[in-house]
Amino acid sequence: MRRPTIIDVARHAGVSWKTVARVVNREPGVRADTVARVEASIAALAYRPNTAARALAAERTFLIGMLSVALSAHYSVAFSRGGAEICRQRGYHLVLEHIDLDDADIASQLDRMLRTADLHGVIVPPPMCNDPGLLETLSRWKMPAVLIDPIDRQCGLPFVQIDDEAGIDDLVAYAVAQGHRSFAIVEGPPTHRAAIARRTAFHAAVARHGASVSHSEAGAFTFTSGFEAGQRLFARSLHASFVFATNDDMAAGVIAAAGQAGVRVPEQLSVAGFDDSDVARLTWPPLTTLRQPIEDIAATAVDMLTRPAEAIPLTRSSFDVELMIRGSTSGAP
């Protein structure tokens, strides 16, 4: 059976092939009723655009690159899901490109990737968005990019930011109202803006509410690092009654370490995280956490890369976080 062409769709919809192309490419200026008619014809004929021809006609590719690293599996999955969904709506395809952080020269990894992948633009999450060499490589290739929560807010590139500070203050205020006065923190990697911002905001909020941080442990935004940090906390006399881990994976690790040490959560120790990823509902008890809308953040980044050229460029977007109270926290023992 012959594969339907753009000419077939145009005849079926009663429009020109150029109008069909504009609808397929999500170009502005096409009347809503015409768009609906063309999309109905596309569905009726099961038409699939020729990607190469479409890119040639539009003078751009329809591939969005999303850099990924193996820090938090839950964050990566949610981020990819949010980006892929809006790419599908806009007629683009999402391409995941893994960056190995154990290789000191991540700029060279990006350079090799850009030589072989014909991308329309790139989404750069932390910690890669803070690497000067990687940013210089993007500039040299003149590659459109959106950064996710960079440390340098004057970098000259569009970015999406998250208001960690307000949410963390809400968390500490809630904990203090529950009677907690001594806190511990499991921090993230120091190259990650979120880790720095959350640590700083947590210490400031605890001091502001008249409490203290008695213990601080290093982590790497992974379950294993949270588990090991929890083991170190429980290996010595832990005076804190409330542990804040700066992401959910590490908080889940702390809860596992507490179970190993015979410390009951939340009766003897409250534990909270950050992200509201899937793992927050998989721990027992379910995790109190600060929800950042990961899928919405990724979708916004794709939106910034795929806006029509005549649209007003969006250079930054900000998201709030929300306190989600669950069973891993309660009143101070």
C-alpha positions in Angstrom: 0.0 0.0 0.0 1.4 3.4 -1.0 2.3 5.7 1.9 0.2 8.9 1.8 2.0 12.1 0.9 1.6 15.7 1.8 -0.2 16.2 -1.5 -2.8 13.5 -0.5 -3.4 15.3 2.8 -3.8 18.7 1.0 -6.3 17.3 -1.5 -8.3 15.6 1.3 -8.4 18.8 3.4 -9.0 21.1 0.4 -5.9 23.3 1.1 -2.5 23.8 -0.5 0.4 21.5 0.4 2.2 24.6 1.8 -0.7 25.0 4.3 -0.3 21.4 5.4 3.4 22.0 5.9 2.7 25.0 8.0 0.3 23.0 10.2 2.7 20.1 10.5 5.5 22.5 11.5 3.3 24.3 14.0 3.8 27.6 12.3 1.7 30.6 13.4 -0.9 32.4 11.3 -3.0 29.4 10.2 -6.7 29.7 11.1 -7.9 27.4 13.8 -10.6 25.8 11.6 -8.0 25.2 8.9 -5.7 23.6 11.4 -8.5 21.3 12.6 -9.4 20.3 9.1 -5.8 19.5 8.2 -5.2 17.5 11.4 -8.4 15.6 10.7 -7.1 14.7 7.3 -3.7 13.7 8.7 -5.5 11.3 11.1 -7.8 10.0 8.5 -5.0 9.2 6.1 -2.5 8.1 8.8 -0.1 10.5 7.3 3.5 10.5 8.7 5.7 13.4 7.7 9.1 12.7 6.1 11.4 14.1 8.9 14.3 14.9 6.6 12.1 16.7 4.0 10.3 18.5 6.8 13.5 19.7 8.3 14.8 20.8 4.9 11.6 22.8 4.1 11.6 24.5 7.5 15.4 25.2 7.4 15.8 23.7 10.9 15.9 20.2 12.5 13.2 19.1 14.8 15.5 17.4 17.4 15.9 18.8 20.9 18.9 17.5 22.8 18.6 16.9 26.5 21.8 16.3 28.4 21.5 13.8 31.2 23.7 12.5 34.0 23.3 9.6 36.4 22.6 11.6 39.6 19.0 11.0 40.4 17.1 8.4 38.3 13.7 9.7 39.4 14.6 13.3 38.5 16.0 12.2 35.1 12.9 10.1 34.3 10.4 12.9 35.3 12.5 15.5 33.4 12.6 13.4 30.3 8.9 12.7 30.5 8.0 16.4 30.7 10.3 17.3 27.8 9.1 14.5 25.6 5.5 15.3 26.0 5.7 18.9 24.8 8.2 17.9 22.1 5.5 15.6 20.8 2.9 18.4 21.0 5.1 20.7 19.0 6.1 18.2 16.4 9.7 17.8 17.7 11.6 14.8 19.0 13.6 14.6 22.2 17.1 13.1 22.1 18.7 12.1 25.4 22.5 12.6 25.4 24.4 11.1 28.3 27.3 13.1 29.8 29.8 11.2 31.9 30.7 13.4 34.9 33.6 11.1 35.7 35.3 12.4 32.6 36.8 15.7 33.6 36.5 17.2 30.1 32.7 17.2 29.6 33.1 20.0 27.0 34.8 17.6 24.7 31.9 15.1 25.2 29.5 17.8 24.1 31.7 18.8 21.2 31.7 15.2 19.9 28.0 15.0 20.3 27.3 18.2 18.4 29.5 17.0 15.5 27.3 14.0 15.0 23.8 15.2 16.1 22.0 17.8 14.0 20.1 19.5 16.9 17.7 22.4 16.9 18.7 23.2 20.5 19.9 21.8 23.8 18.6 21.7 27.3 21.3 21.7 29.9 20.4 20.7 33.5 22.8 21.0 36.5 25.6 20.4 37.1 26.6 20.7 33.4 25.0 24.1 33.1 27.7 25.4 35.5 30.7 24.1 33.5 32.5 27.1 31.7 34.0 24.8 29.1 30.6 23.3 28.2 29.0 26.7 27.9 31.9 27.9 25.7 31.4 24.9 23.4 27.7 25.8 23.0 28.7 29.3 22.2 31.3 28.2 19.6 28.7 26.0 17.9 26.1 28.8 18.1 23.8 26.2 19.5 20.5 27.5 21.1 20.3 26.3 24.7 18.2 26.6 27.9 19.9 26.1 31.2 18.2 24.6 34.2 18.8 26.4 37.5 22.4 27.7 36.8 24.6 29.2 39.4 25.4 32.2 37.2 22.2 34.0 36.5 24.0 36.6 34.3 25.3 33.9 31.9 23.5 35.5 28.9 21.5 32.3 28.1 17.8 31.6 28.7 17.3 29.6 31.9 14.6 28.2 34.2 15.1 28.7 38.0 13.5 27.2 41.1 12.8 29.1 44.3 14.2 26.7 46.8 14.6 29.2 49.6 10.9 29.9 50.2 10.0 26.3 50.3 12.7 25.4 52.7 11.6 28.1 55.0 8.1 26.6 55.0 9.6 23.2 55.8 11.6 24.5 58.7 8.7 26.5 60.0 6.5 23.4 60.0 9.2 21.4 61.8 9.7 24.0 64.5 5.9 24.2 65.0 6.1 20.4 65.6 8.6 21.0 68.4 11.9 20.3 66.6 14.9 22.4 67.7 17.9 20.3 66.6 18.4 19.5 62.9 20.7 17.6 60.6 21.3 18.0 56.9 22.5 15.6 54.2 23.9 17.9 51.5 24.2 17.4 47.7 27.3 17.7 45.5 29.0 21.1 45.8 29.1 21.6 42.0 25.3 21.6 41.9 23.6 25.0 42.4 20.6 23.4 44.0 22.8 21.7 46.6 24.5 25.0 47.5 21.2 27.0 47.5 19.3 24.4 49.7 22.2 24.1 52.2 22.4 27.9 52.5 18.6 28.3 52.7 18.3 25.5 55.3 21.0 26.9 57.7 19.5 30.4 57.4 15.9 29.2 58.0 16.9 27.1 61.0 18.8 30.1 62.5 15.9 32.4 61.7 13.5 30.1 63.6 15.7 30.0 66.7 16.9 26.4 66.2 20.3 24.8 65.4 21.9 22.4 62.9 23.9 19.9 64.9 25.1 17.6 62.1 26.0 17.9 58.4 26.8 15.1 56.1 27.9 15.1 52.5 25.9 13.3 49.8 25.7 13.0 46.0 22.0 13.1 45.3 21.9 9.3 45.1 20.2 6.7 47.3 23.5 5.1 48.2 25.1 8.4 49.3 22.0 9.1 51.5 22.2 5.6 53.0 25.9 6.0 53.8 25.3 9.5 55.2 22.6 8.0 57.4 25.0 5.3 58.6 27.5 7.9 59.6 24.8 9.9 61.5 23.7 6.8 63.4 27.2 5.6 64.1 27.6 8.4 66.6 25.4 10.1 69.0 22.8 11.9 66.9 21.3 14.8 68.8 19.1 16.0 65.9 15.4 15.0 65.9 14.8 16.1 62.2 17.0 15.3 59.2 16.6 17.2 56.0 18.1 15.5 52.9 18.4 17.9 49.9 16.7 15.4 47.6 14.3 12.5 47.9 16.8 9.8 46.8 19.1 10.7 49.7 16.2 11.0 52.1 15.1 7.5 51.2 18.6 6.3 51.9 18.5 8.0 55.4 15.2 6.2 56.1 16.8 2.8 55.1 19.8 3.5 57.3 17.5 4.4 60.2 15.8 1.0 59.8 19.1 -0.7 59.8 20.1 1.1 63.0 16.8 0.4 64.7 15.7 4.1 64.7 12.0 4.4 64.2 10.7 7.0 61.6 8.9 9.2 62.6 8.5 8.3 66.2 12.2 8.8 67.0 13.4 10.7 64.0 11.7 12.8 61.3 13.1 12.8 57.8 12.3 15.1 54.9 13.5 15.4 51.3 13.2 17.6 48.3 11.7 17.0 44.8 8.5 15.0 45.4 9.8 12.4 43.0 8.2 8.9 42.7 10.4 7.6 45.5 8.7 9.9 48.0 5.6 7.7 47.8 7.6 4.4 47.7 9.4 4.8 51.0 7.8 3.7 54.3 6.6 5.8 55.8 5.8 8.0 52.8 8.2 10.9 52.6 7.5 14.5 53.6 9.2 16.6 50.9 9.2 19.8 48.9 7.6 19.4 45.5 9.3 21.0 42.5 7.4 20.5 39.3 10.1 18.7 37.4 8.0 17.8 34.3 6.7 21.4 34.1 10.3 22.7 34.3 11.4 20.5 31.4 8.3 21.5 29.4 9.1 25.1 29.9 12.6 24.6 28.7 11.4 23.0 25.5 8.8 25.8 25.0 11.6 28.3 25.2 13.6 26.5 22.5 10.7 25.9 20.1 8.9 29.3 20.2 8.4 30.8 16.8 11.1 33.3 15.8 8.6 36.2 15.8 7.5 35.5 19.4 8.9 37.6 22.2 11.9 35.6 23.5 11.4 34.2 27.0 14.8 34.6 28.8 13.9 33.2 32.2 11.1 31.4 34.0 10.7 30.7 37.8 8.9 27.9 39.6 7.9 27.8 43.3 8.1 24.6 45.4 5.4 23.2 47.7 5.6 21.5 51.0 4.1 18.0 50.9 3.5 16.6 54.5 3.5 12.8 54.8 4.2 10.2 57.3 8.0 10.5 57.6 7.7 13.5 59.9 5.8 14.1 63.2 6.2 16.0 66.4 9.6 16.0 68.2 10.1 13.0 70.5 
